[in-house]
Amino acid sequence: MSKKIILDTDPGIDDAMAILFAEAHPDIDLVGITTVYGNATIENGTRNALYLKERFGFRCDVAKGAQKALVRPPVGPTVVVHGETGFGDLNASEPQHTKADPRPAYQYIIDTVKASPGEITLVAVGPLTNFALALDAAPEITTLVKEVVIMGGAFGMNDHRGNVTPFAEANIHDDPHAADKVMTADWPVVVLGLDVTEESFFSAEYLDALRDEGGEVGQFIWDVSRYYLRFYANKLGLNGCHVHDPSAIAYVIQPELFTLRKGPIRVMTEGPGEGMTLQKFDGRRYQTDDWKDMPNQNVGIGVNEPALLNLYREAIIGYENNRLG
């Protein structure tokens, strides 16, 4: 049985890698893509999602989402990492035959979850604003969603703590109030942060091989990754890129690839720790404890990198073969 997902995303170079992974793997039924600001403006990100849908013939819906955070002032697009329009050197053309769903993303999420109770996994690889808006409008969806899988945060495992501040990861830092709302809601959440996504690596050689073996899809991933790899080389001294957003899709397909730790999570919403994610996992009761009444959620603390890389490669190559067949 394929797993139905709504993928909430701010496309974004590694978002494109994750979107194509979700579309490619036979165990995933990509029901909808909901867009959010982040790596790009909401206009550019939505156009990028529609471009992918039209170019590769996706059947999923695309719904345009939030353009700003719930409370905090805008951080702005991550141009240094993803380029002016989100896809690096590639400027996605305006889709000719594909349009976004008329509903705002949060309403699309609510309606789709209610139409298929217990079947939809929500996957977020950008700021969590759309999910927070859905919770505000229809809090009952917590009982109807199968699972929430989030790429975001950093919990200090494997010596990973933050990438936009010393202690905050970009998706959470973009809207910490939304993140705290989503991670403390009474639905099952799995958070895959830098603790695991920076433990997996698409080397330049890996992406070259994917280009050579993955046909048009592999070539697109290679093309769109050029800008991204220049950032990694110039700013981080690495010859490749971490596997951020595709890790969330990998979890949905094969959760056994990840080691998880259980405990309630809170997100710091102000001050120098803004966007910091903190999980209580010792089980103790403290005199002052803002975690004690929150639901236990799961945080990724380990990953089987070789298996993840193989899963991604096989999905893209298999998808291209099926498209040609």
HELIX and SHEET records of a PDB file:
HELIX    1   1 ILE A   13  ALA A   24  1                                  12    
HELIX    2   2 ILE A   42  PHE A   56  1                                  15    
HELIX    3   3 VAL A   79  HIS A   82  1                                   4    
HELIX    4   4 ALA A  105  ALA A  115  1                                  11    
HELIX    5   5 THR A  129  ALA A  137  1                                   9    
HELIX    6   6 PRO A  139  THR A  143  5                                   5    
HELIX    7   7 MET A  157  ASP A  159  5                                   3    
HELIX    8   8 ALA A  170  ASP A  174  1                                   5    
HELIX    9   9 PRO A  176  MET A  183  1                                   8    
HELIX   10  10 LEU A  194  THR A  197  1                                   4    
HELIX   11  11 ALA A  204  GLU A  213  1                                  10    
HELIX   12  12 GLY A  215  PHE A  231  1                                  17    
HELIX   13  13 TYR A  232  LEU A  236  3                                   5    
HELIX   14  14 ASP A  245  ILE A  253  1                                   9    
HELIX   15  15 PRO A  255  LEU A  257  5                                   3    
HELIX   16  16 GLY A  271  GLY A  273  5                                   3    
HELIX   17  17 GLU A  305  LEU A  324  1                                  20    
SHEET    1   A 8 ASP A  61  ALA A  63  0                                        
SHEET    2   A 8 ILE A  28  THR A  35  1                                        
SHEET    3   A 8 LYS A   3  THR A   9  1                                        
SHEET    4   A 8 ILE A 120  ALA A 124  1                                        
SHEET    5   A 8 GLU A 147  MET A 151  1                                        
SHEET    6   A 8 VAL A 189  LEU A 192  1                                        
SHEET    7   A 8 GLN A 297  VAL A 303  1                                        
SHEET    8   A 8 PHE A 258  GLY A 263 -1                                        
SHEET    1   B 2 PHE A 201  SER A 203  0                                        
SHEET    2   B 2 GLY A 240  HIS A 242 -1                                        
SHEET    1   C 2 ILE A 265  VAL A 267  0                                        
SHEET    2   C 2 THR A 277  GLN A 279 -1                                        
END                                                                             
